[in-house]
């Protein structure tokens, strides 16, 4: 009875707190046509305090989507264009010598913002990636001997182009694992493309107003943490992750030769947090197995390493993940 009462209370709280989601979505949709999947997942990252990697061919409004989201939230936004000649100091800042006082002053870099757009992240070399890694994981950066905390909320949304390999550096596995979600942006539908044509060639400019404050986001994040996850749903999440490591235990033995490495415990944590954020967006105070199924592919997509055999058979991680979700028993 106590659990039922608690869930009712959380439900009421979530309904009140999640009203701003509709306002935020409506404001973004003034500029972005379609792409409801990308917008929804960006908001999940924002609510669950998880970084997002957005992959898609050029021209699909990846950068525009992130910029529009940042305009609708009254926080500091910074776009960083990643290039092969970028240095860690260009990202996090550096020490500058002051001859008058014979001291070094800290000049903070663009990473000191709430929302970071790391545009074409795979164009920068490994030393820049490792500098960003500390910022993403520890939410702090070290300049000289001093460690500086990054502002709250802090969220990295990175874009990468999957088809162009010239002048790109593959992201280290450790860094890819730091992203809560990896989104695959696809081409728009025919009707949406026509609407894009009309909207983008009319000569009119749409101004996006900030409708949400940083305090609203912080408050919503605290509520997301309170969302109830039943024991059966927790077991389901653990089973999904374990099925990526030991598929034979879940009668998925034919996947064993396709998966080189399964998902890490970070996948279990992120799957739970993302499912909570998804439930919050639906105005619910509890997580269902359907929430886990909906958000699962975005959490697991970049965490499975497939074997050469899988690549030879043209199997993608999305195919393997679908088989896992189809094979693991739903509570």
N, C-alpha and C positions, 0 to 999 in steps of 0.2 A: 504493500500500500504506500509505503514511504517513497519507493522508487516511482510509482505512478504519479504521486503528488509532485515530486521533484520534476518529472518530465513535463507535467502540465505547466509548472512555473517556468521552466526553460522555454517551453513552446510560446508562452505569452511574451516572454522577454525577447525571443528571437523575432516574433512578428512585429514588435515595436521597433527593434534595432535594425531590421532588414529593409525598412521602408526606403532608405536612401539608395538601395541597389537599383530600384526601378528608375529613380531620378538620374542616377549616374549612367545607366544604360541608355536612357532616352536622350541624354545630352550627347553621348558618344555617337549614337545613331544619326544625329544630325549631320555628321561628317562621314562616318563609315557606313557603306552600303553592305548589307548582308554580314558575313563574318561573325555571326552570333556565337559560333563555337569559340573563336579566338577571344572575343570580348568576355564571354562567360569565364573562360579559363584564366584570363588575365586578372579578373576580379577574384577568382579562387586563390590565385597566388598572393594577391594583395591581402586577402582576409586570413590566409593560412601562414602568412609571413614566409613565403617560399619563392625563390628566384625562378625565372621562366626563360626557356630557350625556345625561340620561334624560328622554325625552318621553313623556307619556301622560296620559289624562284623569284627573281626580281619583278617588281611591279604589282605585287599583291597587297600593298598597303600595310606591310608589317610595321614599318617605321611610323607611318601616319597613325596607325592604331594606338601605338604606345604614346606618341605625342599628344593625341587627342585625350587619352585617359589621363595623362598628367595635367592637361589643361582643365579637366573637370574636377581636379582635386587641388585644393589650395596648399600645395607643398612645393618645395624647391625641386625643379627638374633639370637634369643635365644630359645632353646627348654627347656621347664620345664616339668619334669615328675611328675605328680601329684600322691601322695601316701597318705595313711591314716595318716601317722605320719608327714606330711608336716606342717610347721608353717608359719604364716603370714610373719615373719622375713625372712624366706627362700625365700620368693617371692619378697618382696618389699625392704628388707634391714633392717639394725638396727644401733643403736648407739654403738660405741666401745669406752671404756674409755682409755684415754692416760695418764698413770701415770706421765710421764715427764712434760707435760704441765697442768696436772690436768683438762683436758677438754674432752669432748665427741666428737668424729669424726664420721661423717656419712659414713657407708659402704653401698653403693647402691647394691640392689639385682638384679637378672636377668631380672626383669620386665623393667629395663631401656634399652630397645632396640626398634628397629623400628617394627620388625615383631616378634611376640611371638607365639610359638607353645605350647599351653597348652594341653599336651598329657594326655589322659584319665582324663579329668577334673572332672568327677563325682567320682573320687577316693579320693578326698581331703575333709576334714570336712568343716562345715559351716563357721568357722572363717577365713579360707583361701579363701573361695568363696567371703566373704564380703570384704576382702582386695583387691581381683582382681576386685570386682564390682566398687570400687572408681576409680581404674586405667582405667577401660573400659569406665565409664560414664564421669568422670571429666577430664580424661587424665592427672591425677596428683596423687601423693601418699603422705601420711603424715608419716614422720618418726620423732618420738619424738614430738616436738612442731612446726616443720618446714614442710611446704608443698613444694614438689619438682615437677616441671613440667616434664612430660615425653617427649621424643624426638618426632619430627614430621618427616615423618608420623609415626603413632602408630596404629598397628592393631593386634588384638588377633584372632588367628585361633585355635579353640579348637576341640579336637576329643573326642568322647565318644562311648562306646560299648553298644549296646542296649540289649544284651542277658544275660550278666553276672551281677548278682545283689549282689553277695557276696563281701563284702568290698567296696561297692559303696554307695554314698550319692546322693539322688535326688537333682538336682540343684534347688535352690529357684526360684519361679516364677519371682521375681523381676530381678534376674540375667538372666534368659532365655530371658526375654523381651529386655534385652540390646543387644542381638545378632540380627543383621539386618537380617541375613539369616540362616535357618537351612537346611542343605543339607542331603539327604539320599543317601548314596553310595550303589550301587547294584553290583551284580557279573558281571564280564565281559562277552562278547559274546564268542562263541566257537573259532572263528578266532583270536580274541584278546588274548584269553588265550594261544593259541598256540604261538603267537608272544611273549607273556610274557615269556613263557617257553624257547624259543630260545634266547631271549635277556638276561635273567637272569641266564642262565646256560652256556653261551659262555665263561665266564671268563674275558670278556672285561669290562673295566670301562669307563663310559662316563662322561666327565667333562663338567659341565654346566657353560657357561661364563656369567658374568653380562652384560646384553645388555641394561638395563634401569637404570637410576640414580634416586635418591630420588627427585631431582629437576624436572625430567620428570613427576613423579607421582603427585607432588604438582601442576605443571602447568596443567596437564590433569584434576585434580580434580576441578580446577578453571573453566575450560572449561565446565565440566559436569554440574556445577551449572548454567551456562548460557543457557543450552539446553531448548528450548521452550516447554511449556506444555499448550495446548489449554484449554480454559474454560470447554469445553465438556469433555475432558479427566480428568480434575480435579474433575468434578462432578461424573464421572464414578468411580474414585478411592474412593471418599467419599461414594458413593452408595455401593461399594463392602464391605467397612469396616462396614457401617451401617447395611448391610444385615447379618453380623455375630452377630449383637446385637439385631436387630429387624427383623428377617426373614419374619414375617407375612406381613410387609409393602411392601415386594417385591414378594408377592404371593409364599412365601417359608414357609408357616405355618407349614408344616410337619417337618421342621428342629428345630422348637422352643423347642421341647421336647429333642432334641439331644445336644443342645449347652447350657452349664451351664454359661459360660462367653464368651463374644465376644472379638474382638481385641481392643486394646487401641489406643488412638490418635497417639501413636508412630508408629503404623502400617501404618497409613495414610502417615506420614512423610517418613518412610522407603520405602514404596511402590513407592512413587514419586521419591525419590532419586535413588532407584535401577532401576526403569524404565528409568530414565535419563542416568544412567551408561550403561544400556543395549543398549539404542539408540546410545550412543557414540561408543560402540563396533561395532555397525552395520555401523558406519560412517555417522550417521544422526544427524541433529541439532534439531530434534523435536521428541516428544514422541507420539507413536500411541497406541490405545487401545490394539493392539496385544502385544506390549511390556509389558503392565500391566498384561495381561493374562499369558504371558510366565513366568514372574518373580514372579507373585502373590503367587503361592503355597509355594515357598521358604520363602517368607516374613510372610505368615500367619500360616504356618504349626505348629509352636510352640506357637502361640498366642491364639489359641482357646482351651478352656477347655470343654471337652465333659462330658455329664451326665453319670450316671451309666447305664441308659437305652441304651445309644449309645454303651457303651462297651458291654452290654449284647447282642446287635444286631450285634456285631463285626464290628461296624462302626469306621473308622479311621478319623482323621482330614482331610486327603487327600480326602476321599470320600465326606465329608461335603463341603470342599472348591470347589471341582469340581461342586457340585450341585449349589453352590452360583454363580460361574462364568457362569454356564449354564443358571441360572435363571435371573440374572441381565441384563437388556437391554444394549447392546453395542452401543455407540454413532456412 
